[in-house]
């Protein structure tokens, strides 16, 4: 046994908030294990009004986060 526990990678997608959508807030969290298998994937309901979904980059659409998890439950 080498003592290794494997690896986990995290990816967070952000959307824009504020007057110009330049500030970022969490909209999705995904975790994959060392084999590339998704072990967690949740949309997050932002706590501020979204002014730029950044869909071309984030893939996030309004309906994705409408019923998302509360950030305090992640």
C-alpha angles and dihedrals in degrees: 000000000000092000093239117141099198127248138278125199125201128206124188125193117207134200128202125259133177130053096310099024089245096126116079132225131179117266105161138017124196130179127192129187127229090278094055093253114145108240099172132018122165136158114225126218105230118234091219134053110276112231098173123028092190087212095167089061105023100034087222118142128185093255091054095065100030091095097023126143120277109255089235091061097056 
